[in-house]
């Protein structure tokens, strides 16, 4: 059964976005760790008395206040004007995930749920969509996945079949057995024999090439003035351009699951903030750019606050990991939630889901 080798994983291969230059004493690290853990739990500023109880350090409240003042000077915590307690800053979260976070092992029940969902029958896109849904269910945040509409292998063959009027059914098969069916609206009706000739010519000319290479070759062919020299070639180019025209076949897409989980979180009580996040989900291009930055990484990536580069996600953190098929990175999955998220539990969920998804896709294609 796929995925059994992952049951013992307790730590994630975390890739930090930057090396944090801050250096803290063991005492300061312990207090910052306790403060962030407490703040993640209840979202309230954390005072010195609470830290005294939760840090397991034999320190007086006065000593803790002094350490907190030092942490504030370093920009790791801040004190809201309405409270004597402190909360972590974006830099504080960054230091936490880079230096002192203790990743929690994934619970066996959660592992089993992920594996069960990813081994269900269905197309590759359905399996990937299931992974996004599982991330949302297990973290209670928004699950996000980048999937490629581009067939991952090289072209094996194309068939063209006549339908009614000027409609043609195109069947595109790639080297990894992915099949893409398209109904094309051509400029004129084509006979069955013309389409068979066009498909044969196309396969002889373009088999083994990537879609990007085929598109480029077709564009160049359309620019030539000597197409009238070869009727079959002209018919082939005229029909094939309808199949490869536009970005929908070669573009990527983003699926977002469970975005409504963000409704009701204190960080997003302002409707304007929530609307901006949902607009970003709907537009997708910014999310694609962000996920593209993770596709070739070796492990987990964490973007905190404005590290994402997008204003709508300033109050969010994004935890991502690439997934693979046949040892090739083909997409990215992740979680989007508030900066006040439990990184220690979210990271292993994303990490294991990416690994199990990779295994499921490779197992499915074997």
Secondary structure in CASP SS format (residue, H / E / C, confidence):
PFRMAT SS
TARGET T0000
AUTHOR 0000-0000-0000
METHOD secondary structure of the structure
MODEL  1
X C 1.00
X C 1.00
X C 1.00
X H 1.00
X H 1.00
X H 1.00
X C 1.00
X C 1.00
X C 1.00
X C 1.00
X C 1.00
X C 1.00
X C 1.00
X E 1.00
X E 1.00
X C 1.00
X C 1.00
X C 1.00
X C 1.00
X C 1.00
X C 1.00
X C 1.00
X C 1.00
X C 1.00
X C 1.00
X H 1.00
X H 1.00
X H 1.00
X H 1.00
X H 1.00
X H 1.00
X H 1.00
X H 1.00
X H 1.00
X H 1.00
X H 1.00
X H 1.00
X H 1.00
X H 1.00
X H 1.00
X H 1.00
X H 1.00
X C 1.00
X C 1.00
X C 1.00
X E 1.00
X C 1.00
X H 1.00
X H 1.00
X H 1.00
X H 1.00
X H 1.00
X H 1.00
X H 1.00
X C 1.00
X C 1.00
X C 1.00
X C 1.00
X C 1.00
X C 1.00
X H 1.00
X H 1.00
X H 1.00
X H 1.00
X H 1.00
X H 1.00
X H 1.00
X H 1.00
X H 1.00
X H 1.00
X H 1.00
X H 1.00
X H 1.00
X C 1.00
X C 1.00
X C 1.00
X E 1.00
X E 1.00
X C 1.00
X C 1.00
X C 1.00
X C 1.00
X C 1.00
X C 1.00
X C 1.00
X E 1.00
X E 1.00
X E 1.00
X C 1.00
X H 1.00
X H 1.00
X H 1.00
X H 1.00
X H 1.00
X H 1.00
X H 1.00
X H 1.00
X H 1.00
X H 1.00
X H 1.00
X C 1.00
X C 1.00
X C 1.00
X C 1.00
X C 1.00
X C 1.00
X C 1.00
X H 1.00
X H 1.00
X H 1.00
X H 1.00
X H 1.00
X H 1.00
X H 1.00
X H 1.00
X H 1.00
X H 1.00
X H 1.00
X C 1.00
X C 1.00
X C 1.00
X C 1.00
X C 1.00
X H 1.00
X H 1.00
X H 1.00
X H 1.00
X H 1.00
X H 1.00
X H 1.00
X H 1.00
X H 1.00
X H 1.00
X H 1.00
X H 1.00
X H 1.00
X H 1.00
X H 1.00
X H 1.00
X C 1.00
X C 1.00
X E 1.00
X E 1.00
X E 1.00
X E 1.00
X E 1.00
X E 1.00
X E 1.00
X C 1.00
X C 1.00
X C 1.00
X C 1.00
X C 1.00
X C 1.00
X E 1.00
X E 1.00
X E 1.00
X E 1.00
X E 1.00
X E 1.00
X E 1.00
X E 1.00
X C 1.00
X C 1.00
X C 1.00
X C 1.00
X E 1.00
X E 1.00
X E 1.00
X E 1.00
X E 1.00
X E 1.00
X E 1.00
X E 1.00
X C 1.00
X C 1.00
X C 1.00
X C 1.00
X E 1.00
X E 1.00
X E 1.00
X E 1.00
X E 1.00
X E 1.00
X E 1.00
X C 1.00
X C 1.00
X C 1.00
X C 1.00
X C 1.00
X C 1.00
X H 1.00
X H 1.00
X H 1.00
X H 1.00
X H 1.00
X H 1.00
X H 1.00
X H 1.00
X H 1.00
X H 1.00
X H 1.00
X H 1.00
X H 1.00
X H 1.00
X H 1.00
X C 1.00
X C 1.00
X C 1.00
X C 1.00
X H 1.00
X H 1.00
X H 1.00
X H 1.00
X H 1.00
X H 1.00
X H 1.00
X H 1.00
X H 1.00
X H 1.00
X H 1.00
X H 1.00
X H 1.00
X C 1.00
X C 1.00
X C 1.00
X H 1.00
X H 1.00
X H 1.00
X C 1.00
X H 1.00
X H 1.00
X H 1.00
X H 1.00
X H 1.00
X H 1.00
X H 1.00
X H 1.00
X H 1.00
X H 1.00
X H 1.00
X H 1.00
X H 1.00
X H 1.00
X C 1.00
X C 1.00
X C 1.00
X C 1.00
X C 1.00
X C 1.00
X C 1.00
X E 1.00
X E 1.00
X E 1.00
X E 1.00
X E 1.00
X E 1.00
X C 1.00
X H 1.00
X H 1.00
X H 1.00
X H 1.00
X C 1.00
X C 1.00
X C 1.00
X H 1.00
X H 1.00
X H 1.00
X C 1.00
X C 1.00
X H 1.00
X H 1.00
X H 1.00
X H 1.00
X H 1.00
X H 1.00
X H 1.00
X H 1.00
X H 1.00
X H 1.00
X H 1.00
X H 1.00
X H 1.00
X C 1.00
X H 1.00
X H 1.00
X H 1.00
X H 1.00
X H 1.00
X H 1.00
X H 1.00
X H 1.00
X C 1.00
X C 1.00
X C 1.00
X C 1.00
X C 1.00
X C 1.00
X C 1.00
X E 1.00
X E 1.00
X E 1.00
X E 1.00
X E 1.00
X H 1.00
X H 1.00
X H 1.00
X H 1.00
X C 1.00
X C 1.00
X H 1.00
X H 1.00
X H 1.00
X C 1.00
X C 1.00
X E 1.00
X E 1.00
X E 1.00
X E 1.00
X E 1.00
X E 1.00
X E 1.00
X E 1.00
X E 1.00
X E 1.00
X C 1.00
X C 1.00
X E 1.00
X E 1.00
X E 1.00
X E 1.00
X E 1.00
X E 1.00
X E 1.00
X E 1.00
X E 1.00
X E 1.00
X E 1.00
X C 1.00
X C 1.00
X C 1.00
X C 1.00
X H 1.00
X H 1.00
X H 1.00
X H 1.00
X H 1.00
X H 1.00
X H 1.00
X H 1.00
X H 1.00
X H 1.00
X H 1.00
X H 1.00
X H 1.00
X H 1.00
X H 1.00
X H 1.00
X H 1.00
X H 1.00
X H 1.00
X H 1.00
X H 1.00
X H 1.00
X H 1.00
X C 1.00
END
